[in-house]
Every structure is written in structure tokens, then in C-alpha cells.
Amino acid sequence: MTVSVWQEIPEPIQAEHDDVVIGAGIVGSYTATCLRERGRDVALVDARFPAAGASGRNAGFVLTAQRETYPELIRQVGREAAREILAMVRDNVTRMRTLAKGFNVPLEEGAIHLAETAAEARELEHWARELEADGTTVEFAHRDPYGTGYAAMMQVENDCMVHPARLTEAIAAASGVTLYDHNEVYAIEPASDHLIVRGRRVHIRCRQVYIATNGYSADLHPYLRRIVRPVRGQILVTTPVQCILSVAGITENHYFRQLPDGRLLIGGARAFFEAQEYTAEDTVTPNLHVNLANYLRHWFPDVEFEIERQWAGIHGFTPDRRVAIGFIPNEKRIAFAVGFSGYGNSIGLVAAERMVELAMDDRDAGPLSALRFP
Ligand SMILES: Cc1cc2nc3c(=O)[nH]c(=O)nc-3n(C[C@H](O)[C@H](O)[C@H](O)COP(=O)(O)OP(=O)(O)OC[C@H]3O[C@@H](n4cnc5c(N)ncnc54)[C@H](O)[C@@H]3O)c2cc1C
């Protein structure tokens, strides 16, 4: 997104705050919460409204084990750093549960990783053993929880499902900060002793900026274009059907859950349409949705359904699929936490807190530091 000269209101509101957080998704809303708890005067700004982006469009899975798998993470960063990231994710999952319960946001227990083939079952078992070795309680079994032909399953303690938009809205509302919605930011201008954040409706003078715009970051600063790439994700929801999923499922390429009212939600399939999904356009494409519907028909052939709703959202992916927390080069007054690569519910809260600690306490973000991208 960008802002034309015609779209800016004639005399934008002039405001002043200690800090400006750009993006009112789950990450920006929790960043605002952390700053407010430290006594800062905070403005939370969004181009649209809280949860307008991926935080209000995702599937609501809160997972300890991410699809890129723990053995792969160990290979990438080494055992010690992988263990550190795992501890952050476990902490994040616990915080998500606490917040959802505290705000009375719907939460469903459990989510199961599934293997479709014997080869995938071997990988899943290896994944389970590595998680166990680093202190996570995991159940692995050559069992199909739905009785439709899956080869194996893995369930990790504490995993759950939330209503992602309600949770983000609740965090934003409870933060107690000043919200400027429908205020797309088009420039962050550093001056000697302050910064000016220029938005369509409000211009804010402040001392520190926190960027939490994930997949939409490219137009905000050229440096972010280098480390976070927009990637579309798409979801389909059916009309209500009889209860077929006792618990939500995740496979190599798909994820699905049954909502409390019986509707089935399914997403994923991006790997089959990779080239078309590297985009910031949140439009629905028929080819990917045929794949999603056919997946349900293949694995749950007895279920008759109509398609009720389809939507798309924009993720932000880093090259190594790990969130990047850092400062804009040579500008410590602009911090960012972007590139959640499909797992903002798993690590977004802790990443927000680490971004605040980086800016206020000079605490390095460890294995999530953006310094790994030269
Ligand atoms: C289809 C789909 C399914 C997903 N499923 C899951 C899942 O089940 N589990 C999981 O953990 N993750 C999932 N994700 C990923 C997850 O949604 C994200 O990682 C997470 O929401 C990122 O949160 P965020 O706050 O960083 O970004 P966002 O929620 O995208 O928030 C960014 C905000 O910034 C605002 N903004 C952008 N540019 C500007 C600007 N210039 N000025 C002002 N405001 C601006 C936007 O309006 C938006 O509200 C999914 C993503 C998609 C797209």
C-alpha cells in the first residue's frame, strides 16, 4: 500500500507521543502493551484498523512445532540457538493461552500434526524425538485420529486454536494507548532530536518508532524490502457439516479445523502455487481454492459441503523463515519485528517484547536478530 497526495486529509492532525507503533496486528498491539507497561505514552497506528491484516485473517493455530520442523531449525542455527527459539515459542504459546482466557476469547484445545505417507511418518517421528530431547512433551503415534487413512500423528503439549481477530482486538483495546486507525503511514522522517511519522490523517512527533507491519513493510522502508517478502495465504470455509474433526490437523501442505458451529476451515496449498503466491495482493485465486476443496473431498469423502467463504491474507517471509528483530541501519530510533513467516501466533508476543527490550534496554534479540541479514 502507498498514499497518494490526494488521499491525505487537507490539514492532518498534529500529535506528539513518546513512541509510535506502526501496525495494529497482534505484534503491534502487544508492542504497545509492553511499552505502556513501562509507562510510555504510546500511539498505535494502523492503515486500516486492529486485526485488519494477517492477524485477523489467519487460521488461529497456536503451535509449538512449526512446519519447517525442529530438526531443520537445529540444522540451520545449531542446537543451542534452536533450543533458545523453542523456549521462546513455548513461552509465547503459554502467553497466548493466558491472554485468550483473560479476555474471554474463544480457545480450543489441541492441534495434531499428521503424516500422509510412511516417509512423512518417519520424519514426523524424528521431529517428535528432537522436540522431546529439548524438553517438550510430545505424543507421537502410528495412529489416525480421524480414521481416514493418515499414517501417523504428533501432538505437542499446550497447542491450541484461538479466534485470532478477537484476540488481537482485545490486546489492542486493553493496551490503553492512543489508537490512530485509518492512518496509513507513508514516511518516517528522522530529525536531530525527534522523528516525525507522517500518516494520511495524523502526523506524530515522537522519540522512537516500532515497525510491526510484517508482510506490508516493503513500502515503509527500503531496508525492510531486503529482508521481508510479502507472501499470500488463502483460506476456505464450508457450510456447517456433522462433526468430523475432534481436533484440528496440520499436514505438510494443508491445515484444517472445524469451527464450533460445524463449519470446516482449510488453508495452505501454497507450495503447489508458489510463483503466484509471492504477492502482496490479498485476492482469492480459483486454482488454489479448487485444491483446498479437493483436499477435503479426498480425505473426508463422506462429507458433503458447500463453500461459504474464501479469503486471502498477506504474510511476511524472511529468507530463512525466522522473524527478524532489529533497527533500521544507522537509526536506532526505528526498531522493527517483521517476517513471522506464517507463525505470528507462535512467536509474535515474545518477538514484540524482544523488540521493546532491544530498543529500551539494548538487549540483543539473539537468534532472532536481524543482524544475520547483512
Ligand atoms: C491465510 C493465513 C493463515 C495464517 N495462519 C496462521 C496460523 O494459523 N497460525 C499462525 O501462527 N500464523 C498464521 N498466519 C500468520 C500470522 O497471521 C502472522 O504471522 C501474524 O498475524 C503477523 O502479525 P503482525 O502483527 O506482524 O502483522 P499483521 O497482522 O499483518 O499486521 C500488520 C498491520 O500493519 C498495518 N499496516 C501495514 N502497512 C501500514 C502502514 N504503512 N501504515 C500503518 N499501518 C500499516 C496493516 O493494516 C496491518 O493491520 C497466517 C497468515 C495468513 C495470511
The ligand as an SDF file (V2000), in Angstrom:
LIG
                    3D

 53 58  0  0  0  0  0  0  0  0999 V2000
   -4.0500  -17.0910    5.4360 C   0  0  0  0  0  0  0  0  0  0  0  0
   -3.1190  -17.0300    6.6070 C   0  0  0  0  0  0  0  0  0  0  0  0
   -3.1680  -18.0370    7.5760 C   0  0  0  0  0  0  0  0  0  0  0  0
   -2.3080  -17.9860    8.6830 C   0  0  0  0  0  0  0  0  0  0  0  0
   -2.4500  -18.9250    9.6740 N   0  0  0  0  0  0  0  0  0  0  0  0
   -1.6680  -18.8200   10.7940 C   0  0  0  0  0  0  0  0  0  0  0  0
   -1.8740  -19.6850   11.8890 C   0  0  0  0  0  0  0  0  0  0  0  0
   -2.7900  -20.4990   11.9100 O   0  0  0  0  0  0  0  0  0  0  0  0
   -1.0220  -19.5880   12.9510 N   0  0  0  0  0  0  0  0  0  0  0  0
   -0.0200  -18.6420   12.9930 C   0  0  0  0  0  0  0  0  0  0  0  0
    0.7530  -18.6180   13.9510 O   0  0  0  0  0  0  0  0  0  0  0  0
    0.1370  -17.7660   11.9830 N   0  0  0  0  0  0  0  0  0  0  0  0
   -0.6700  -17.8230   10.9030 C   0  0  0  0  0  0  0  0  0  0  0  0
   -0.5160  -16.9190    9.8930 N   0  0  0  0  0  0  0  0  0  0  0  0
    0.4970  -15.8630   10.0510 C   0  0  0  0  0  0  0  0  0  0  0  0
    0.0280  -14.7900   11.0420 C   0  0  0  0  0  0  0  0  0  0  0  0
   -1.2390  -14.3450   10.6920 O   0  0  0  0  0  0  0  0  0  0  0  0
    1.0370  -13.6310   11.0340 C   0  0  0  0  0  0  0  0  0  0  0  0
    2.3410  -14.1290   11.2640 O   0  0  0  0  0  0  0  0  0  0  0  0
    0.7240  -12.6030   12.0940 C   0  0  0  0  0  0  0  0  0  0  0  0
   -0.6300  -12.2370   12.0640 O   0  0  0  0  0  0  0  0  0  0  0  0
    1.6110  -11.3750   11.8900 C   0  0  0  0  0  0  0  0  0  0  0  0
    1.1700  -10.3830   12.7680 O   0  0  0  0  0  0  0  0  0  0  0  0
    1.6530   -8.8990   12.5750 P   0  0  0  0  0  0  0  0  0  0  0  0
    1.0070   -8.1140   13.6490 O   0  0  0  0  0  0  0  0  0  0  0  0
    3.1320   -8.8630   12.4660 O   0  0  0  0  0  0  0  0  0  0  0  0
    1.1200   -8.4810   11.1170 O   0  0  0  0  0  0  0  0  0  0  0  0
   -0.3450   -8.1090   10.5930 P   0  0  0  0  0  0  0  0  0  0  0  0
   -1.4110   -8.7690   11.3670 O   0  0  0  0  0  0  0  0  0  0  0  0
   -0.3390   -8.3300    9.1310 O   0  0  0  0  0  0  0  0  0  0  0  0
   -0.4630   -6.5670   10.9400 O   0  0  0  0  0  0  0  0  0  0  0  0
    0.1920   -5.5660   10.2060 C   0  0  0  0  0  0  0  0  0  0  0  0
   -0.6780   -4.3270   10.3000 C   0  0  0  0  0  0  0  0  0  0  0  0
    0.0650   -3.2430    9.7510 O   0  0  0  0  0  0  0  0  0  0  0  0
   -0.8460   -2.3950    9.0970 C   0  0  0  0  0  0  0  0  0  0  0  0
   -0.0670   -1.5900    8.1600 N   0  0  0  0  0  0  0  0  0  0  0  0
    0.6040   -2.0270    7.0650 C   0  0  0  0  0  0  0  0  0  0  0  0
    1.2460   -1.0080    6.4630 N   0  0  0  0  0  0  0  0  0  0  0  0
    0.9670    0.0970    7.1880 C   0  0  0  0  0  0  0  0  0  0  0  0
    1.3250    1.4590    7.0720 C   0  0  0  0  0  0  0  0  0  0  0  0
    2.0940    1.9190    6.0620 N   0  0  0  0  0  0  0  0  0  0  0  0
    0.8450    2.3530    7.9810 N   0  0  0  0  0  0  0  0  0  0  0  0
    0.0710    1.9300    9.0140 C   0  0  0  0  0  0  0  0  0  0  0  0
   -0.3000    0.6440    9.1660 N   0  0  0  0  0  0  0  0  0  0  0  0
    0.1410   -0.2710    8.2750 C   0  0  0  0  0  0  0  0  0  0  0  0
   -1.8410   -3.3390    8.4390 C   0  0  0  0  0  0  0  0  0  0  0  0
   -3.0690   -2.6950    8.1530 O   0  0  0  0  0  0  0  0  0  0  0  0
   -1.9660   -4.4290    9.4950 C   0  0  0  0  0  0  0  0  0  0  0  0
   -3.0730   -4.2170   10.3590 O   0  0  0  0  0  0  0  0  0  0  0  0
   -1.3510  -16.9340    8.7870 C   0  0  0  0  0  0  0  0  0  0  0  0
   -1.3000  -15.9330    7.8190 C   0  0  0  0  0  0  0  0  0  0  0  0
   -2.1780  -15.9670    6.7490 C   0  0  0  0  0  0  0  0  0  0  0  0
   -2.1160  -14.8680    5.7180 C   0  0  0  0  0  0  0  0  0  0  0  0
  1  2  1  0
  2  3  1  0
  2 52  2  0
  3  4  2  0
  4  5  1  0
  4 50  1  0
  5  6  2  0
  6  7  1  0
  6 13  1  0
  7  8  2  0
  7  9  1  0
  9 10  1  0
 10 11  2  0
 10 12  1  0
 12 13  2  0
 13 14  1  0
 14 15  1  0
 14 50  1  0
 15 16  1  0
 16 17  1  0
 16 18  1  0
 18 19  1  0
 18 20  1  0
 20 21  1  0
 20 22  1  0
 22 23  1  0
 23 24  1  0
 24 25  2  0
 24 26  1  0
 24 27  1  0
 27 28  1  0
 28 29  2  0
 28 30  1  0
 28 31  1  0
 31 32  1  0
 32 33  1  0
 33 34  1  0
 33 48  1  0
 34 35  1  0
 35 36  1  0
 35 46  1  0
 36 37  1  0
 36 45  1  0
 37 38  2  0
 38 39  1  0
 39 40  1  0
 39 45  2  0
 40 41  1  0
 40 42  2  0
 42 43  1  0
 43 44  2  0
 44 45  1  0
 46 47  1  0
 46 48  1  0
 48 49  1  0
 50 51  2  0
 51 52  1  0
 52 53  1  0
M  END
$$$$
